[in-house]
């Protein structure tokens, strides 16, 4: 049954609209931050470097608002949005509606981008004084990655705020196999592991661009690598347990692409951690 397209639902619906606006604002903000960070590093202008670092914080706030907008759309049953209509319905429990943020590709990319921006903010805040020489290119690299992800979200047909043009009476709902408590902890844990690897990558890029190729950048990022490895380890274990409980998923390990996508970076991180200890 189709109903005419109607406006947002009160104040909570306004959060969804604000989230969409925040996502569009994120693109010029990320591009500006990346540009001034690299320019500040090249010209040794501290004002540009500071502007880039502040941009990281602003971008995190914008992406937080955008993520809140998606969750608000799920909670208020806003089925005029393509993403909500495909992964939720009125019968779905509230915590699964919140988990709808990462139930599909569109929301997962927003969540991925949010986590990356949060880790970027932490890295910039912790190293803005004691590792000043690395920070222009660290900020620029992280903001460049964030800009790329926002471009994908807005222009690669994966915009979570895409509207249908009509409002279905109900949504299609979440796949029954995903309606388990593992859905609320397994994907976020893996995403934490994946996105936190960006910080060591950014420091490695900065070390190359500044020709500081000693062990300093490794010392700075050792804890980040351990953190990423820990989250990936937990995510893999959670996934194995989930697969064992779910009929037809091949038991603890089935060597499918989804499992290998987390195993390969875990093996790489394990090898890297071993190499920096010897």
N, C-alpha and C positions, 0 to 999 in steps of 0.2 A: 504493500500500500504506500502510495506516495502522498506527501503533503507539500503544500507550497513552502518555498524557502522562507524561513523566518529569521528574525534578528537574533542577536546573541541573548543569552539568558541572564539578564540582570548583571550584577557586579561580577560574578564568576565568569560569565560569558565575555565580559569586558577584558578579563585577564587573557583569554584566548586571543582576542584581537590585539591586545598589547604585545603578546608573545610573537605574533606574526610581524608586527611592526619592528620589534626588537631584532628579529632575525634579519630583516632587510637592512636595518641600520648596522648590523654586525659586519657586513661586507666592507663598506668604505672605512669603517673603523679599523678592521684588521689590515686592509691594504695600506692605510695611512701608517699604522704602527710598524708594519714590516719595512716600509720605505724609509721612515725617519730613523729606525734603529740601524739599518745598514748604512744609511747616509751619515749618521752620527759616528759610527765606527770608522768609516773611511776618512771623515774630515776631523775626527777627534773633537766634535762639538758635544759637550755634555748636556746642553739643553735639548738636543734632538734625542740623545740616548734616554734622558729622563722622560721625554714625551712618549717614546716607545714603550718604556716600562709601565707608565701609567695607562697606556692603551691596553695592556694585558689585563689589568684590573677591571677596566671599563668593559672589555669584551666578555670577561667572565660574568659580570653582572647582567649584561644583555642576554647571554646564552642561558643564564639561570631563569630570567624572565620568559624567554622563549620556551624552555622546557616546562616551566610552570603553566604556560598557556596550553601546551599539549595535554598535560595532566588534567587541567581544568576542563578541556573539551571532552575527555573521557568521562570524568566524574559527572558532568552535567548532561551526558548522553547527547552530545552535539553531533548527530549523524549526518549533518550537511557536509561534514568534513570527510573526505574519502578515506583517510587513514583510520579515523574513529569508527566509521561504518564497517570497515573490514576486519577490525580486531576487537570489537566490543558489542555488547547488547545489554538490554535492561536487566537481564537475569544475572549478569556477571557480578561477582563479589567486588567490593570497592578496592581491595588490595590488588586484585588482578587488573582492575582498571588503571591503577597507578602503574603497575608493571607493563601496561600497554605502551608506555613510553619506549620500551625496548622490545616490544612484541613483533615488530616488523622493521623493514629496512629504513623506512622514512624516520621513524622515531629513534631508532637505534643510532642513526647518524647524528641526530641532534644530541642524544645522550653522550655519544662518543666525543663530539666536539665540546660539549660542556665539561666532561672530565679532563680532556686535554687542556682546556683553558684554565681549569682549576689547578691542575698540576703546574701549568706554566706560571700562574700567579704565585704559587708557593715557591717555585724555583727562583723566580725573580726577587721575591721578597727576602728570601734567605741569603741570596748571594749578591744583592745589589751593592754592598759595601766591601765585603771581604774578598770578593773575586771580581772586582770592577772591570778588569781588563777583558774578561770573557763576555760580559753581559750584553754589549751592543749586538753581537752576532747571535748570542743565545736567544735574546728577545726577538730578533729579526727572523731567525729560523723557526721558532715556535709560532710566531704570528703569521709567517708564510704558510705553515702547515694549516693553521686555523683558517686563513683566508681561502685556501684550496678547498677545505671541507665545506665552508659556507657557500662557495661558488657551486660545488656539487649539489648541495641542498637546494639552492635557488634555481639552478638552470639545467639540472640533469634529470628532470621528471621525478624527483623524489621529495618534493616539498611537502612536509607533513600538514601544511595548512591549505592544501588544495581543496577546493570545494566541488561538490557534485553538481550543483545547480538546482537540486531539489533535496528535500529532507525525507529519507525513509522513516517509516514508523518505528523500525527497530534495526539494529545492526546484525551483521553476520555472526558475530561472536568470536571468542578466542578458541583456537583449536583445543579440543578436550585433552589432548596429550600434554598441552602446555599449562593446563589448569592444576598445577601442583606447587607446593611451597618451593620446590627447586627453581621454579621460574622466577621467583623473587630474589634469589641469591646467586644462582649460577651465572647468568649473563652479566650482571653488574660486576661480579668478581673478575671474570675474564676481561671485561672492558677496562677495569682498573689496571690489570696487568699489561694489556696492550698499550694503553695511552701513556702510562708512566714511563715506558721505554723512550718516549719522545724527548725527555729531558736529557738523558745521557747522549742521545743522538745530537741534540742541539749543542751540547758542550763539545762533542767531537768535531762538529762542523766549525765551531768557534776556534778550537785549537788549531785546525788546519788553516783557517783564514788568517789567524794572527801569528802563525808559525811558532806556536808554543807547543811543541811536540814532545815535551817531557811527560812525566807521570802525573803532573798536577791535575789535569782534567779527569784522570782516572780516579785519583783520590777524592776529588769533589763528588763524583757521580757514583762511587762504590755503593753507598747506601741506597741510592735510587735504583740501581740495578738489583740489589738484594730485595728491595720492596717490590719491584716488578716481578722478579722470580717468585717471590712468596705468593703474590696474588695469582699468578698463572698456575702455580702448584695447587693452590686451593681450588681454583676454577676447574682444573683438570680432574681433581679428586671428586668435586661436587658433580661434575658431568658424568664421571664413571658411575657414581652411585645412582644418579638419575636414570642413566641408560640401563642399569641393572634392574631397577624397579619397573621400568616401562616395557611392557610386552611388545616384542617386535623390533626393539632397538639394538639387538645384537649383544646383549650382556655388557660387561664392563668396558670392553674395547672392541671396535669394529673396523678400525682403520678407514673410516670414511673421511671426506674432505673437511667436515666440520671439526672432527677430533684432531686431525692433522694440522689444521690451522692454528691450534693452540700448542700442539706438541712441538712443532718445528721452532718457533721462537723460544720455547722453554728449553729445548736442547741447545740452541745457540747461546742463550743466557747462561746456562750451566757451564758450557765450554768457556765462555768469556770470564765468568767468575773464577773458574779454575786457573785460567791463564794469568789473571792479574794477581794471583796469590803466589806465583812462582817466579 
